[in-house]
Amino acid sequence: MGFITWKLDQTPGLLDRVLERKPRAVFLSFGDPVPYGARIRDAGSTLFAQVQTLADAERAVEAGAQVIVAQGTEAGGHGARRATMTLVPEVADHLSNRAPETLLLAAGGIADGRALAAALILGADGVLCGTRFWASREALVPEAQMRVALAAHGDATVRGKVIDVARGLMDWPGRFDLRTMRNRFVDDWTGRVEALADDDAARANWLAAAEAGDPDMAPPIVGEAIGVIRDAPGAAEILAQMSAEAEGLLQGGWRR
């Protein structure tokens, strides 16, 4: 079970309802996990804490997280400013000194065996992939959005607040914004999010387009790794291919 932590802060009793169901793991991201760490551990669940800075990682250690996910800005969806390539080894060094038993996952820009191998070399124990599995046969993605995304390059994504404002999610903390693909709607409203917040008609049009899966209005929420994704096979096939590529690279025997 996963929570956006700053939203959980508004209804903390919700965690107790989840813990009553004895989840194997609770995933917290975008906020301070310390107020919840002991309750999660005492309930016998594994605490995953996603972090975007070294300071976040320090708080995750204090919360007793058994798994820390270091998320770089390359990731799709909500995130912050640090890059995966530099954040992961910095967090790895911190854990080595402070909490060597804590597992580290890398997230952000990881969509093939090359990136998986790189993450392991940087000090991660594994990876968390979003965009690669967004582009999979099982994903419930509108066909038009999938078609646009699979033809895109990483240059076609952008971070910003436009889509959050369009869908009425205007209370996200300032340091977090959303990476999506660029499209006409995003370009038109970038730099004018206050006006969009006041434009009921524009937001209603966006919601209707999102319901219809129209990528010209509602962009795919994907990360920079979309630039190396050109197909949408099954999730099991993705997992097997990434693992085989990474293993081959680490052994020095795989070539694209």
C-alpha positions, 0 to 999 in steps of 0.5 A: 500500500502506498501513500503520498505522505503529505496527504497522509498527514491530513488523515493520519488515521487512514494508516491504522485502517491499512495496517489492520489489513497487515500489508506486506509493505507500506510505501511513503513518498513526498513527505516526512516518514518519521511520524509513521515509521514506528507504527509501520514497523510495529505492525510487521510491515516493511517500510519503503521510503522514496526520497528526492534529496540526501536530507530526505534519505537521512529522515528515512533512516531515522524513520527506520525505513528498510528500503529507500528509493532514491528518485531522480528528477528524470522520473515521470510523475511527481518528483524534485530536482536531484538527478539519479546519477548523483543522488543514488551514490550519495545516498548509497554512501550515506547508508553504508555509513549509517544504515548498512542493512537498509536496501537502496533502490534507484528510480528515475530514467531507468528503462533498460538493462543498461540503466539497471546495470548502471544503478547497481554500479552506482551502489543501488541494490535494485531499481524501481521502474515506472515509465518502462512498465507504463509502456507494457501490454498490461498497463491501462493506458489509452491507445492514443497516449501510448502511440504518442509516447512510444514515438517520443524522445526524452526531450519531449518531457517537461517538469511543471505544475500545469497538469496538477492545476488542470486536475485540481491538485493545487496543494502539492508542496512547492518543491515537487512538480510533475514530469509529463510529455509536452503537448499543446495544452502544457505549452499554452499554460506554462507560466500561466498556472494562476490563470488556469486555476481561475479558468473553470472552462479550460479545466473542464475541457482538460478533464473531458480530454483526459477522460477520452485519453486525448494526448493533445490535451492530456499528456502521458505522464512519463519520464525521460526514459520514454526516449529509449522505449519503442514497444509495449511488451508484457511486464514479464518480458520487460523484466526478463529482458532488463535483467538479462541485459544487465547481467550481460553488461556486468559480465562484459558479454552483452552488446546491443 
